């Protein structure tokens, strides 16, 4: 079995499954949002926001006013003109902006004034309804909610399990929170435990379960969560400081996150982002510092896809996917290997 896996690892990446594109920047990119096979938005350090409307043939850099020192770790686009972007960091470094005119103008919708809060990611049910997550503060996780796509307000759940000491989320790829259907939302944590919080009513009440992913150290836990529907979901992560470690870095659920099962064959190391590309219901793609992998059986077994390092990925369909990484790396998905 080990020899067979070695051969697969040697053969599968021989033909790159990501077509590198010229991003026009050398900053670290960690946010990506695919809208269609032609339109995608990306974001990263030094206030960087990029947009393509020709499938990545040209990436345009957009200017967010007074944001040159911000790190935009998450971006969510809905069309070639409309997108939200979230910057991470303590205090006022955590902000949310929105554009509706392709980046010509930006509205600062939220600026964090809570010194201990550190917003990591956000997700949306639709263009007007979204939720944002912060690391824990004094035993709870600050949440923001928008119901009109124009303003964000603190969300105060009537029921939410307490955060563990030093428990937080990871702003590695903008995928530490996921939404599905009309009202379900999940967010994932790391550090002392790798836990998954779930709300079925847009954040008003929550439950939590402990997942089998690696945890116990500050750089360990769940870095990405994705759901195909209300029942079928996946989590990925591992150990950021030891990215080649292939133990306990992926699990899946078929009951909405009440129970999680470790993959029989894990991805090839720490993975910072996971996605359903839409190729089929059982196909998944994961990316991380040691390369990318794919699964064709819902995440139970994994094969290497490409050796290049990426931080995040996003799909709007089987042939409408991009991945981003360090030093301005950006690439478009070209398809699964032909067996």
C-alpha positions in Angstrom: 0.0 0.0 0.0 2.8 2.5 0.9 4.5 1.7 -2.5 1.2 2.3 -4.4 0.7 5.6 -2.6 4.2 6.6 -3.4 3.6 5.9 -7.1 0.4 7.9 -7.1 2.1 10.8 -5.4 4.8 10.8 -8.0 2.5 10.5 -11.0 -0.5 12.6 -10.1 1.2 16.0 -9.8 3.2 15.5 -13.1 0.7 17.6 -15.0 -0.2 20.7 -13.0 -3.9 21.0 -12.2 -3.7 24.7 -11.5 -2.9 27.1 -14.4 -0.8 30.0 -12.9 -1.9 33.5 -13.8 -0.3 36.9 -13.4 -1.8 38.6 -10.4 0.3 41.8 -10.8 1.3 41.7 -7.2 3.8 39.9 -4.9 1.8 40.2 -1.6 0.4 37.2 0.3 -3.1 36.4 -1.0 -5.6 34.6 1.3 -9.0 35.6 0.1 -10.6 34.4 -3.1 -14.2 34.4 -4.3 -15.2 32.9 -7.7 -18.4 34.2 -9.2 -18.3 32.5 -12.6 -15.8 31.1 -15.1 -15.0 34.7 -16.0 -15.4 36.7 -12.8 -13.5 36.3 -9.6 -12.2 38.5 -6.8 -9.1 38.0 -4.6 -7.7 39.8 -1.6 -4.6 39.9 0.7 -2.0 41.9 2.5 -1.3 45.6 2.1 -4.9 46.4 1.4 -4.9 44.3 -1.8 -8.1 43.6 -3.7 -8.0 42.1 -7.2 -10.7 41.4 -9.8 -10.9 39.6 -13.1 -13.7 39.6 -15.6 -12.0 37.6 -18.3 -11.3 34.3 -16.6 -8.0 35.5 -15.1 -6.4 36.7 -18.4 -6.0 40.1 -16.6 -6.3 40.9 -12.9 -7.1 44.5 -12.0 -5.9 45.9 -8.7 -8.6 48.0 -7.0 -8.0 50.7 -4.4 -9.8 50.7 -1.1 -9.3 54.2 0.5 -6.9 54.4 3.5 -6.5 50.6 3.6 -2.9 50.2 2.6 -1.9 48.8 6.0 -4.8 46.4 6.2 -4.7 42.6 5.6 -7.8 41.5 3.7 -8.0 37.8 4.6 -11.6 37.2 3.3 -13.6 38.4 0.3 -17.1 37.5 -0.8 -18.3 38.5 -4.3 -21.8 38.2 -5.8 -21.2 39.7 -9.3 -18.6 41.6 -11.3 -19.7 44.7 -9.5 -20.6 43.7 -6.0 -18.2 42.4 -3.3 -17.5 42.5 0.4 -14.0 42.4 1.9 -12.9 41.8 5.5 -9.6 42.8 7.1 -8.3 41.0 10.1 -6.4 42.1 13.2 -7.0 43.4 16.7 -9.1 46.4 17.4 -9.7 48.8 14.5 -7.7 46.7 12.1 -10.8 44.4 11.8 -13.1 46.1 9.2 -15.7 45.3 6.5 -16.0 47.2 3.3 -18.4 46.8 0.3 -18.4 47.9 -3.3 -21.3 47.8 -5.7 -19.6 49.5 -8.6 -16.7 47.2 -9.4 -14.4 48.8 -6.8 -14.6 52.4 -8.0 -16.1 53.3 -4.6 -16.0 51.4 -1.2 -18.3 51.8 1.8 -16.8 51.2 5.2 -19.6 49.2 6.8 -17.9 48.1 10.0 -14.9 49.0 12.1 -14.2 47.1 15.2 -13.8 49.2 18.4 -13.5 46.2 20.8 -9.8 46.1 21.7 -9.7 42.3 22.3 -11.8 41.3 19.3 -10.1 39.9 16.2 -12.4 39.1 13.3 -11.2 36.2 11.2 -13.8 35.4 8.5 -17.3 35.9 7.2 -19.9 34.1 5.2 -23.3 34.9 3.5 -26.6 33.1 2.9 -27.3 35.6 0.2 -26.2 39.1 -0.9 -28.0 40.9 2.0 -27.6 38.4 4.9 -24.2 37.5 6.3 -22.3 36.7 9.5 -18.8 37.5 10.7 -16.8 35.7 13.4 -14.1 37.0 15.9 -11.7 35.1 18.1 -13.1 34.5 21.6 -13.1 37.4 24.0 -13.6 36.7 27.7 -15.2 33.3 27.2 -17.4 34.0 24.2 -17.2 34.5 20.4 -18.2 38.0 19.2 -20.4 37.7 16.1 -21.7 40.3 13.6 -24.8 40.1 11.5 -26.1 42.0 8.5 -29.7 41.7 7.3 -29.7 44.4 4.7 -26.2 44.2 3.1 -25.5 47.8 4.3 -24.8 47.7 8.0 -23.4 45.2 10.6 -24.5 44.8 14.2 -23.3 42.7 17.1 -25.2 39.4 17.2 -26.2 38.4 20.7 -27.2 34.7 20.8 -29.7 33.6 23.4 -27.8 30.3 23.7 -24.2 29.7 23.0 -21.6 27.4 24.6 -18.7 29.1 26.2 -15.3 29.4 24.5 -12.4 27.4 26.0 -9.4 29.4 27.3 -7.3 30.5 24.3 -9.8 29.0 21.8 -10.0 30.8 18.5 -10.6 30.6 14.8 -7.9 30.8 12.1 -7.8 33.7 9.6 -5.9 31.5 7.1 -8.2 31.4 4.1 -11.5 33.1 4.9 -13.2 29.8 5.4 -13.5 29.3 9.2 -17.2 29.9 8.9 -19.7 28.4 6.4 -23.4 28.9 5.7 -25.9 26.6 3.9 -29.5 26.7 3.0 -31.6 29.6 4.4 -30.5 29.6 8.0 -27.7 27.1 8.9 -24.2 28.3 9.9 -21.1 26.6 11.2 -17.8 27.9 12.5 -14.7 26.0 13.4 -12.0 26.5 16.1 -8.6 25.4 17.1 -6.0 25.7 19.9 -7.1 23.7 23.0 -9.7 21.8 21.0 -10.9 21.5 17.4 -14.6 22.2 17.8 -17.5 22.9 15.4 -20.2 25.3 16.5 -23.6 25.1 14.6 -26.7 27.3 14.5 -29.8 26.4 12.5 -31.4 29.8 13.1 -28.9 32.3 11.7 -26.9 32.5 14.9 -29.5 33.0 17.5 -28.9 29.6 19.2 -25.8 27.4 19.0 -24.6 23.9 19.8 -21.0 22.7 19.7 -19.2 19.3 19.2 -15.6 18.4 19.5 -14.1 17.1 16.3 -11.4 14.4 15.9 -9.0 16.9 14.1 -5.6 17.5 15.6 -5.6 20.1 18.5 -3.9 21.0 21.8 -1.4 23.6 20.5 -1.9 27.1 19.3 -1.2 26.3 15.6 -3.4 23.2 15.6 -7.1 22.7 14.9 -9.7 23.3 12.2 -8.7 25.9 9.6 -11.5 25.4 7.1 -15.2 24.3 7.1 -17.4 23.8 4.1 -21.0 22.4 3.6 -22.5 21.2 0.4 -26.0 21.3 2.0 -27.5 21.2 5.5 -26.3 17.7 6.2 -23.1 17.1 4.2 -20.0 19.0 5.4 -16.2 18.8 5.8 -13.5 20.2 8.0 -9.8 20.5 7.2 -6.7 21.7 9.2 -4.0 20.1 11.1 -0.7 21.7 12.4 0.3 24.9 10.7 3.8 24.8 12.2 4.3 21.2 11.0 2.6 21.3 7.6 3.8 17.9 6.4 2.1 16.2 9.3 -0.7 14.0 7.7 -2.4 13.0 11.0 -5.9 14.1 11.8 -6.2 16.9 9.3 -9.6 16.1 7.6 -13.0 14.8 8.7 -16.5 14.7 7.2 -20.1 14.6 8.4 -23.5 13.5 7.0 -25.7 14.7 9.8 -25.1 18.4 9.9 -22.0 18.3 12.1 -23.4 16.3 15.0 -20.8 13.6 14.3 -17.5 13.7 12.5 -15.5 10.9 10.9 -11.8 11.0 10.1 -10.8 10.2 6.5 -9.4 6.7 5.9 -6.6 8.2 3.8 -5.8 11.8 4.9 -4.7 14.7 2.6 -1.0 15.2 2.3 -0.5 17.5 5.3 -1.9 20.6 6.9 -4.7 22.1 4.7 -5.9 25.6 5.1 -8.9 25.5 2.8 -11.4 22.9 1.5 -14.1 23.2 -1.2 -16.8 21.3 -3.1 -16.0 22.2 -6.8 -19.3 21.0 -8.1 -17.8 18.3 -10.3 -20.0 15.8 -8.5 -21.5 15.5 -5.1 -18.5 13.4 -3.9 -15.6 15.5 -5.2 -13.6 17.7 -2.9 -10.4 19.7 -3.3 -8.1 20.9 -0.5 -5.1 23.2 -0.5 -2.3 24.0 1.9 1.4 24.7 2.3 2.5 21.3 1.0 0.3 21.2 -2.1 -3.3 20.3 -3.0 -5.3 17.1 -3.0 -8.6 15.7 -4.3 -11.1 13.2 -3.2 -13.8 11.5 -5.3 -15.5 9.6 -2.5 -16.8 12.5 -0.3 -13.5 12.9 1.6 -12.9 9.3 2.8 -9.7 8.9 0.7 -7.4 11.5 -0.8 -4.9 11.7 -3.7 -2.3 14.3 -4.5 -3.3 16.9 -7.1 -0.5 19.4 -7.4 2.6 20.2 -5.3 2.3 24.0 -5.4 1.6 25.9 -2.1 -1.8 27.7 -1.8 -3.6 29.3 1.0 -7.2 29.5 -0.2 -9.6 28.4 -3.0 -13.1 29.1 -4.3 -15.3 27.5 -6.9 -18.4 28.7 -8.7 -18.6 25.5 -10.7 -16.4 22.6 -12.0 -14.5 24.9 -14.4 -14.8 28.1 -12.4 -12.3 27.7 -9.6 -9.2 29.6 -8.4 -6.6 29.2 -5.7 -4.3 31.9 -4.2 -1.2 31.9 -2.1 2.0 33.6 -1.1 3.9 36.2 -3.2 0.9 37.0 -5.3 0.4 33.4 -6.5 -3.0 32.9 -8.2 -4.1 30.0 -10.4 -7.2 28.7 -12.2 -8.3 25.1 -11.8 -7.9 23.1 -15.0 -9.7 19.9 -13.9 -9.1 16.6 -12.2 -6.4 14.2 -13.4 -7.6 11.8 -16.1 -7.3 8.2 -14.8 
